[in-house]
Amino acid sequence: QVQVVESGGGLVQPGGSLRLSCSASGSIFEISSLAWYRQAPGKQRNLVAASLSGGGTNYADSVKGRFTISRGNAMNTVYLQMNSLKPEDTAVYYCNARISTLQAQNRVSDYWGKGTLVTVSS
């Protein structure tokens, strides 16, 4: 079993910063990627940023230059540093871990956290 837990959301004023954290734990064999998605009210869930196993990163165009994704020393953790926040960044942010487990080493599956709310408002 795999658990994915996010933290760090909250209320911030426009132009402010927040740092989200995510940790994956459990019977992990290999982590293919760790990523952040977000879902605003009434909208679909979209990719914000991804950290790939080879060290590469991907960002949504809307957050390039403002958000930075990084891995912790323990490679099962990922952070999202969010700067210059805008009201349109308001959403529930979900951590996604693409993992193969000890019990199924040849199969990669998606695991999701429960989400953390980020509200950007004055």
Salt bridges, closest charged atoms under 4 A:
ASP61 OD1 - LYS64 NZ 3.12
ASP89 OD1 - ARG38 NH1 2.94
ASP89 OD2 - ARG66 NH1 2.77
ASP110 OD1 - ARG98 NE 2.71
